[in-house]
Amino acid sequence: MTKIDSELIRRWLNGWTVARSLPAAEPVESAGDGLRSTCNQPGREVEVFALRADEDPESLARLAAAVALAGKTTWLTVPTLRPGTVEAVVGAAGLEVLHRSEWLMTTDLTEHPQHEPAAPYAREVRTEGPVTVVSLHDPSGEVAARGTIAVVGADAIADRIETDAAHRRRGLGRAVMSALAEAAVAQGARTGLLIASEEGQRLYTPLGWRHEADVLIARGPVIPATR
């Protein structure tokens, strides 16, 4: 395979916006190039997701040029099987590339390994509509680890899987992912999707999640440093 399927990107994005209670992403001006999500986070007001970067580098160049001229801080997120080419295109547009390893990953949730949280941690599972939040609490009641998953049709998109620094290396991340997968399957989901940081990749890969594409992230407009 020489390009990432744009439909897979759309499916992930549909669930990601649901998981974060964001408005549905909208097409950018050049139809088919990408989708735009309003994030309203400091330093990340808008995020644009490229859909056809591998099959049509010109579509990526158009998106990068638009981000470079944006009035708000805008991230450009590019799932790709050609990260070197993508970095060259967004760099030529003057965007700042965030040099960190991110992967788009998928799995069959019906075969997800199950791990219970070790004592003395207690698990809490809360589901509201399509979104489930799993929290693991220590004996004092503080949240030691947590994660979210949103079910959209047969897909479930995991997001914000976090373990507090004081509670790491105790298998809590595995326990959170197990509970999220179980809840999603109970709601009819089969395929899991997520974007993983380098730390997340080390958690998800042993659980059977597969790398589908690298994810390159850049941002703009870049404000020149004042002298």
N, C-alpha and C positions, 0 to 999 in steps of 0.2 A: 504494500500500500504506500502510495507516494503523497497522499493528502489526507487530512483529517475530514471526516464526514461532517458537513455543516449542520446536519440535522442533530447529530450528537451534541454539538455545541448549543444549539437551540434548546434541546431537552434539558441539559444541565442548567442553562440560564433561566428557563422557566421555573425550575424548582428552587434555584438559588434566590430568586426574587421572592418567592413564596416563603422560604425559610427565614428571610430577613424582613418580611412584611413590607417590601418595597413595591412601588407600582410596577406593572408589567413593562418589560423593556419595549422600546419602540424602534422602528427602522430608522436608520440615518438617512440623510438626504439622497445619497446615491443608492437607490434601491438594490438590495441584495448584498451590499458590501459588509454591512454589520448592523448591530443593534446597540441602542443607547439606554442606559439605566441611570436614573437620578438617585444617587446615594446620599447626598447631603451630609457627608462626613467631612470634618476639617481636613483639608489637603486632599480630598477625594470627593469633590462635589458631584462629579459626573464620571461614569465609566462607560467606555465604548468597547464592544466585543467584536473582533473581526471574525467573519464567517468564511471568507474565501481566500485567505492569505496564501495558502499553498498552491491552489489552482490558478490564482490570478494575482500576482504580486502588485499589479497596478491598482487593484481594489484596496490593497493595504496601503499603498502610497497615498491614495486619495484620503483614506481615513486618517493617516498620520499627519497629512497636511492640514486637515480640518482641526485636529487636536492641537496642533502647533499654533493655530489662530484662535483657539477657544477663549472665551471671556472668563471662564472659571477653570480651576485646577481640574484636569480631566485625565483619567487613566485610560490607557489603551491596552487591552488584554487580548493576546493573540495565541490561541491554541495552534500548534504547528508541529509538523514533522521535519521542518527545515529551519531550525532556530538561527543558524548562521545567516541565512538569507534574510529572515525577518529582522534580525538585529541591524543588518546593513540598511534595510529600507527605512526603519523608524529612526535610525541614527542620522540618515541623510536628511530627514525632515526636521532635524533639530530637537528631537525629543530626548528626554533623559531616560535611559534604560536602567531598570532596577535589576541589578545583577544578583539574582537569587534563583534557586532551583524550584520550579513549580511543575507539577504534573497533573494532567487530566487523567483520572483513573475510573475504572468500572469494575463491577463484580456481579456475580449471580447471588443475590441475597438469600435465595432458598438453600444455598450450600454454605452460608457463612458460619464459621466456627463459633461455638458458644463458650463464653468465659464468664463465670460468676465473680463478682467482686470479693476479694479476700476479706476476712474479718480484720478489723472491726467496722468496715465500711458498709453503709446501708444505701440501697438503691431507691431512687424515686423516679417514677415515669409519669409524665403529664402529657396528655394529648388533647389538643384543641383544634378541631377541624382536621386539616391535612398535616399539621405540624406537631411533632412529638419532641419533647425536651427530656433528656435523661440526665439526672444529677446523682452523683455519689457523695454522700455526706460522711464526715468523720464523726467520732463519738460526741464531739461538742456541737454538732449540727452544722458546722461550716461546710461549704461546698468544696470538695477536694478535686472533683473532675466533673465535666459536663459536656454535652453535645446536643445538636439539633438535627432533625431529619424531616424533610418535607416530601410528602407523597403526591405525585401528579400522575394520574393514570397508573401505568405499570412501572413507573420510575420512582426512585426515592433519592433525594439529593441530600447528602450529609454535609454539615457546615458547623464551623466553630467548635471543633473538638479540642478541648483544653483540659490540661491537668495542672493544678497548682504546683509550683516548683517544690514545695515542701513535701509533696505526696508522689513524686515521680519514681519510676522504676519499681512499681508495686503492682503492675498489671492493670491499673485503673483504666488506661486508654482502651485496652482490649475489652474490658468489661463494658465500657460505655458503647463501643462499636457493636458489641454483641446485642445489647439491649435495644439499640437503635434499629439494627437489622431485624430483630424479632418483631418489634412494633410495626415496622414498615411492611413486612410480609403479612402480618395480621390484617393490614389495611389493603392488601391486594397487590403490593409492589413486588416486582421480581428483580429488576435491574437497579443496582446502586451506582450512583455517580458522585464524584467529588473532585475538587482541586486540592492537591496536597502540597504542603510545604516540604522542604527537605526532611524536617523532623517527622512530619506526618507520613512521608514515604516509608520510613523505617518501621512505622506502626502498621500501616495498611498492607504492605507487600506480604508479610508473613501470614496475614489473614486472608490472602487470596485475591486481593485487589490487583488489577492489571493496568499497566501503563498504556494509555492510548495516544498521548501526545505530550510534548513539552508545552509549557505555557509561559510565553515571554510577556513581561509587563513593562510598559513605558509610561511616562507622564509628561504633560505639557500644560500650558505653554511654559517654556523655560525662561525665567526672568533673569536677564544678565546681571551679574554682580556689579554693585556700585563701587566706584573708586573712592 
